[in-house]
């Protein structure tokens, strides 16, 4: 499995999440220590929008102290091309911060 570590200080804006159709081959780990230090302890919500979608959808994430992990599945990699993901940080049910990332799913040559 490929692990990609992403800081939440705004220094990373693009995340390659895999090749079309890959399932649980990539995990994205967001280091939310900056959010905690700046805004306080809270909870994370992640929305994703695939390259061919008009609307975003919620992504299941797991929070562990200072990290939020997204295990990328085949629904997330269903379409090749550029998409987006937005990580929201809530403190006491108030949106404290969000970051938008460009995501990329690499092309393939067809279904096996």
C-alpha positions in Angstrom: 0.0 0.0 0.0 1.2 3.5 -0.8 1.0 6.0 2.0 0.9 9.7 1.2 1.4 12.1 4.2 -0.3 15.5 3.8 0.3 18.4 6.2 -2.7 20.8 6.8 -0.6 23.9 6.7 -1.6 24.6 3.1 1.8 23.6 1.7 0.4 20.7 -0.3 -2.4 21.3 -2.8 -2.3 18.2 -5.2 -2.8 14.6 -4.2 -2.3 11.7 -6.6 -4.7 9.1 -5.3 -4.0 6.2 -7.7 -4.9 4.7 -11.0 -8.5 4.2 -12.3 -10.2 1.3 -10.5 -7.6 0.8 -7.8 -9.1 -0.3 -4.5 -7.4 0.3 -1.1 -3.9 0.6 -2.8 -3.4 4.2 -1.4 -4.0 5.8 2.0 -3.9 9.5 2.5 -2.9 10.6 6.0 -3.6 14.2 6.8 -1.5 15.5 9.7 -4.1 17.7 11.5 -1.7 18.8 14.3 -1.6 22.3 12.7 -5.4 22.4 12.9 -5.4 21.3 16.6 -2.7 23.8 17.5 -4.4 26.7 15.7 -8.1 26.1 16.2 -8.3 23.5 19.0 -9.3 19.9 19.2 -12.1 19.0 16.7 -13.4 16.6 14.2 -12.8 16.2 10.5 -15.1 15.7 7.5 -13.8 14.9 4.0 -15.7 15.5 0.8 -14.5 14.3 -2.6 -15.5 15.2 -6.1 -14.4 12.9 -9.0 -13.5 14.2 -12.4 -16.9 13.4 -14.0 -19.1 14.2 -11.0 -21.2 17.4 -10.6 -21.6 16.9 -6.9 -19.2 16.0 -4.1 -19.8 13.0 -1.8 -18.7 12.2 1.8 -15.6 10.1 2.3 -15.1 7.7 5.2 -12.1 8.8 7.3 -10.6 7.6 10.6 -9.3 10.1 13.1 -6.4 9.1 15.4 -5.0 11.8 17.7 -3.2 14.1 15.2 -4.1 12.3 11.9 -7.1 11.7 9.7 -6.8 8.8 7.3 -8.5 8.3 4.0 -8.3 4.8 2.6 -8.9 5.4 -1.1 -11.3 2.9 -2.6 -12.4 2.0 -6.1 -15.4 4.4 -5.9 -12.9 7.2 -5.4 -10.8 6.1 -8.3 -13.7 5.2 -10.7 -12.8 8.0 -13.2 -9.4 9.1 -14.5 -8.5 12.7 -14.4 -8.6 15.7 -12.0 -10.9 15.8 -9.1 -11.1 17.6 -5.7 -11.2 16.8 -2.1 -12.0 19.2 0.8 -11.0 18.6 4.4 -13.2 20.4 6.9 -12.2 21.0 10.5 -15.0 21.5 13.0 -14.6 22.7 16.6 -17.8 22.4 18.7 -19.9 22.0 15.6 -18.5 25.3 14.1 -16.4 25.1 10.9 -13.0 26.4 11.9 -11.1 25.8 8.7 -11.2 23.9 5.4 -8.6 23.1 2.8 -9.3 22.2 -0.9 -6.9 19.7 -2.6 -6.7 18.9 -6.3 -6.8 15.1 -6.7 -5.6 13.1 -9.6 -6.5 9.6 -10.8 -4.0 8.3 -13.4 -5.4 6.8 -16.6 -5.4 3.1 -17.5 -5.8 1.3 -20.8 -9.0 -0.5 -20.1 -10.8 -3.0 -17.9 -8.8 -6.2 -17.2 
